[in-house]
Amino acid sequence: MAEHYHLPDVKLADLAAWEVQKQLLGQQEPEHAAFQNEIALVESPPFYDLKQPRMTRHDFLEELHRLFQPRTYLEIGVDKGESLALSQTRTIAVDPFPGIDFPISCDLELVERTSGDFFAANDPIKFFEGAKIDLAFIDGMHLSDYAIRDFVNVERYCAPGSIVVFDDVLPRNDLEADRIRRTQGWAGDIFRVIGVLEEYRPDLVLIPLDTSPTGSLVVTNLDPQNGVLTENLEGIQNDLQSTGPTQVPEGIRTRSIASDPLAFLSSTDWGAWIAERDYRSPYPAGSGLHRIDSGLTTNTAMGPSAISDRQVSRLSKRVYDTEQVLLMRDRDVAELQGSLALREHDVSDLRAALELREHDLNELNILLVNSQECVEDLLARSAESRQGSERTERNLRSLLEAASSRLSDANSRIAAMEQSRSWRMSAPLRVGGELARRLR
């Protein structure tokens, strides 16, 4: 991965490729074949639930070009040239491996080197013939230590009224913000630039903007004479390089720190800004530079009369895309309605089944009531039978006792009768004995 190459389609995403990446980030420019690593990129994990931004980064840049009317434009990180195609002024574009496939209509110097090599050269913006950089767009290497170095180099060639724009400052999740590219959409850890500038350069005006896909940062109130960042650059870069696993702060991930780009564009007095910029940084004598005049001299709202042909084309495309989205949503709604109809049918069937179950439950309840009555009747009969058994038992006992008493009486009588019989039988013997005694 060469310095400042945007890598839209490059497959470099695994920890195993870190040694390769470090080598490619060195001062020596690698062969283009080094980008053809067959390490598959993964899909980005779900993003935070955000509202769709009202502008893409290219829509914002196009409107910024129209309103700010830069006399010079520097772009770091060209990629396919979509943002470069927005420029209508003298332009320097820096990228070691540009793959431009958009029509370019500006006065262009294309520098096919890394930004480090570009700024190391003697008078790197010689093409501007002594003029300062009015507008710069930093969209190079997606590592914060490289981005902060680019800003330090860019600011040295700017004027107080210049504007610098960073891309990719609002990553949508931690994986997308990793310092090693792992996802198809990659922002890197550029968001850390915001903290560095806030800490070391509180004099700067930082305006994060909610643009799609990964946010923009506008930096104004530049001071080319301020050397704080230059003096501390090595330590800052070391700190950024030694940072642990990427964790996107909540305010950046949710974009609560970001402003609406349309509000920024429409609320700025661009006429006064341009006048102040041109006064403090006039055209160099005999430079041949000119400003693309859009007729804007005062703060002007973005009305239909100011829309360019390119804007009309882009807006038409967005309208077409919106119509396609609406058609897809209509189809989704139709499918949802069909699903709802099926669900209603299922609900009807369920209701019928529930009614049958309720009927069965009612019948079961009736059976249970009848069973309870039967059980109670059986219990009552059992109680009555128990009581009858007890009476029978008592009667039997009484009869038994009476029979026993009668039997006892009978036994007594028999005994008496036997005793009487025995006495009667022994009487003659006693009489005979008495007679015999007397005869003697």
TACORGI-V164102 format. One record per residue. N is the residue number from 1. RES is the residue in one small letter. D_CENTER is the distance of its C-alpha to the mean C-alpha in whole Angstrom. Layout:
[[N | RES | D_CENTER] [N | RES | D_CENTER]]
This chain:
[[1 | m | 29] [2 | a | 31] [3 | e | 31] [4 | h | 29] [5 | y | 28] [6 | h | 25] [7 | l | 25] [8 | p | 23] [9 | d | 24] [10 | v | 25] [11 | k | 24] [12 | l | 24] [13 | a | 21] [14 | d | 22] [15 | l | 24] [16 | a | 27] [17 | a | 27] [18 | w | 27] [19 | e | 31] [20 | v | 31] [21 | q | 29] [22 | k | 31] [23 | q | 34] [24 | l | 33] [25 | l | 32] [26 | g | 35] [27 | q | 38] [28 | q | 39] [29 | e | 38] [30 | p | 37] [31 | e | 38] [32 | h | 36] [33 | a | 36] [34 | a | 34] [35 | f | 30] [36 | q | 31] [37 | n | 29] [38 | e | 28] [39 | i | 25] [40 | a | 22] [41 | l | 19] [42 | v | 16] [43 | e | 13] [44 | s | 10] [45 | p | 7] [46 | p | 4] [47 | f | 4] [48 | y | 4] [49 | d | 6] [50 | l | 9] [51 | k | 13] [52 | q | 14] [53 | p | 17] [54 | r | 20] [55 | m | 21] [56 | t | 21] [57 | r | 22] [58 | h | 25] [59 | d | 26] [60 | f | 26] [61 | l | 28] [62 | e | 30] [63 | e | 31] [64 | l | 31] [65 | h | 34] [66 | r | 36] [67 | l | 36] [68 | f | 36] [69 | q | 39] [70 | p | 39] [71 | r | 42] [72 | t | 40] [73 | y | 37] [74 | l | 35] [75 | e | 32] [76 | i | 31] [77 | g | 29] [78 | v | 30] [79 | d | 29] [80 | k | 30] [81 | g | 31] [82 | e | 29] [83 | s | 29] [84 | l | 33] [85 | a | 34] [86 | l | 33] [87 | s | 36] [88 | q | 39] [89 | t | 41] [90 | r | 42] [91 | t | 39] [92 | i | 39] [93 | a | 36] [94 | v | 35] [95 | d | 34] [96 | p | 35] [97 | f | 34] [98 | p | 34] [99 | g | 33] [100 | i | 34] [101 | d | 34] [102 | f | 34] [103 | p | 37] [104 | i | 38] [105 | s | 40] [106 | c | 41] [107 | d | 43] [108 | l | 41] [109 | e | 42] [110 | l | 40] [111 | v | 40] [112 | e | 38] [113 | r | 38] [114 | t | 35] [115 | s | 35] [116 | g | 37] [117 | d | 40] [118 | f | 40] [119 | f | 40] [120 | a | 42] [121 | a | 45] [122 | n | 48] [123 | d | 47] [124 | p | 43] [125 | i | 43] [126 | k | 47] [127 | f | 46] [128 | f | 45] [129 | e | 49] [130 | g | 49] [131 | a | 46] [132 | k | 43] [133 | i | 39] [134 | d | 38] [135 | l | 35] [136 | a | 33] [137 | f | 29] [138 | i | 28] [139 | d | 26] [140 | g | 27] [141 | m | 26] [142 | h | 22] [143 | l | 23] [144 | s | 24] [145 | d | 28] [146 | y | 29] [147 | a | 27] [148 | i | 29] [149 | r | 32] [150 | d | 32] [151 | f | 32] [152 | v | 35] [153 | n | 37] [154 | v | 36] [155 | e | 36] [156 | r | 40] [157 | y | 41] [158 | c | 39] [159 | a | 41] [160 | p | 40] [161 | g | 39] [162 | s | 37] [163 | i | 33] [164 | v | 31] [165 | v | 27] [166 | f | 25] [167 | d | 22] [168 | d | 18] [169 | v | 18] [170 | l | 15] [171 | p | 12] [172 | r | 9] [173 | n | 8] [174 | d | 11] [175 | l | 12] [176 | e | 12] [177 | a | 14] [178 | d | 16] [179 | r | 20] [180 | i | 21] [181 | r | 19] [182 | r | 17] [183 | t | 15] [184 | q | 17] [185 | g | 15] [186 | w | 16] [187 | a | 17] [188 | g | 18] [189 | d | 19] [190 | i | 20] [191 | f | 19] [192 | r | 21] [193 | v | 24] [194 | i | 23] [195 | g | 24] [196 | v | 27] [197 | l | 28] [198 | e | 28] [199 | e | 30] [200 | y | 33] [201 | r | 33] [202 | p | 33] [203 | d | 35] [204 | l | 33] [205 | v | 31] [206 | l | 27] [207 | i | 25] [208 | p | 21] [209 | l | 20] [210 | d | 17] [211 | t | 18] [212 | s | 16] [213 | p | 15] [214 | t | 15] [215 | g | 17] [216 | s | 21] [217 | l | 23] [218 | v | 27] [219 | v | 29] [220 | t | 33] [221 | n | 36] [222 | l | 36] [223 | d | 39] [224 | p | 41] [225 | q | 43] [226 | n | 40] [227 | g | 41] [228 | v | 38] [229 | l | 35] [230 | t | 38] [231 | e | 40] [232 | n | 37] [233 | l | 35] [234 | e | 36] [235 | g | 34] [236 | i | 31] [237 | q | 31] [238 | n | 31] [239 | d | 29] [240 | l | 26] [241 | q | 27] [242 | s | 27] [243 | t | 24] [244 | g | 22] [245 | p | 19] [246 | t | 16] [247 | q | 14] [248 | v | 13] [249 | p | 14] [250 | e | 12] [251 | g | 15] [252 | i | 14] [253 | r | 10] [254 | t | 10] [255 | r | 13] [256 | s | 16] [257 | i | 18] [258 | a | 19] [259 | s | 21] [260 | d | 22] [261 | p | 24] [262 | l | 26] [263 | a | 27] [264 | f | 28] [265 | l | 30] [266 | s | 32] [267 | s | 32] [268 | t | 34] [269 | d | 38] [270 | w | 38] [271 | g | 42] [272 | a | 42] [273 | w | 40] [274 | i | 41] [275 | a | 45] [276 | e | 44] [277 | r | 43] [278 | d | 46] [279 | y | 48] [280 | r | 47] [281 | s | 46] [282 | p | 49] [283 | y | 49] [284 | p | 51] [285 | a | 55] [286 | g | 56] [287 | s | 52] [288 | g | 52] [289 | l | 48] [290 | h | 48] [291 | r | 45] [292 | i | 43] [293 | d | 44] [294 | s | 42] [295 | g | 45] [296 | l | 42] [297 | t | 44] [298 | t | 43] [299 | n | 39] [300 | t | 39] [301 | a | 36] [302 | m | 34] [303 | g | 37] [304 | p | 37] [305 | s | 41] [306 | a | 39] [307 | i | 36] [308 | s | 37] [309 | d | 38] [310 | r | 35] [311 | q | 33] [312 | v | 34] [313 | s | 33] [314 | r | 30] [315 | l | 30] [316 | s | 31] [317 | k | 29] [318 | r | 26] [319 | v | 28] [320 | y | 28] [321 | d | 25] [322 | t | 24] [323 | e | 27] [324 | q | 25] [325 | v | 22] [326 | l | 24] [327 | l | 26] [328 | m | 23] [329 | r | 22] [330 | d | 26] [331 | r | 26] [332 | d | 22] [333 | v | 24] [334 | a | 27] [335 | e | 26] [336 | l | 24] [337 | q | 28] [338 | g | 29] [339 | s | 27] [340 | l | 27] [341 | a | 31] [342 | l | 31] [343 | r | 29] [344 | e | 32] [345 | h | 35] [346 | d | 33] [347 | v | 33] [348 | s | 37] [349 | d | 38] [350 | l | 36] [351 | r | 38] [352 | a | 41] [353 | a | 40] [354 | l | 40] [355 | e | 43] [356 | l | 45] [357 | r | 44] [358 | e | 45] [359 | h | 48] [360 | d | 48] [361 | l | 47] [362 | n | 50] [363 | e | 53] [364 | l | 52] [365 | n | 52] [366 | i | 55] [367 | l | 56] [368 | l | 55] [369 | v | 57] [370 | n | 60] [371 | s | 60] [372 | q | 60] [373 | e | 63] [374 | c | 65] [375 | v | 64] [376 | e | 65] [377 | d | 68] [378 | l | 69] [379 | l | 68] [380 | a | 71] [381 | r | 73] [382 | s | 73] [383 | a | 73] [384 | e | 77] [385 | s | 77] [386 | r | 77] [387 | q | 79] [388 | g | 82] [389 | s | 82] [390 | e | 82] [391 | r | 85] [392 | t | 87] [393 | e | 87] [394 | r | 88] [395 | n | 91] [396 | l | 91] [397 | r | 92] [398 | s | 94] [399 | l | 96] [400 | l | 96] [401 | e | 97] [402 | a | 100] [403 | a | 101] [404 | s | 101] [405 | s | 103] [406 | r | 106] [407 | l | 106] [408 | s | 107] [409 | d | 109] [410 | a | 111] [411 | n | 111] [412 | s | 113] [413 | r | 115] [414 | i | 115] [415 | a | 116] [416 | a | 119] [417 | m | 120] [418 | e | 120] [419 | q | 122] [420 | s | 125] [421 | r | 125] [422 | s | 126] [423 | w | 128] [424 | r | 130] [425 | m | 131] [426 | s | 132] [427 | a | 134] [428 | p | 137] [429 | l | 137] [430 | r | 137] [431 | v | 140] [432 | g | 142] [433 | g | 141] [434 | e | 143] [435 | l | 146] [436 | a | 146] [437 | r | 146] [438 | r | 149] [439 | l | 151] [440 | r | 152]]
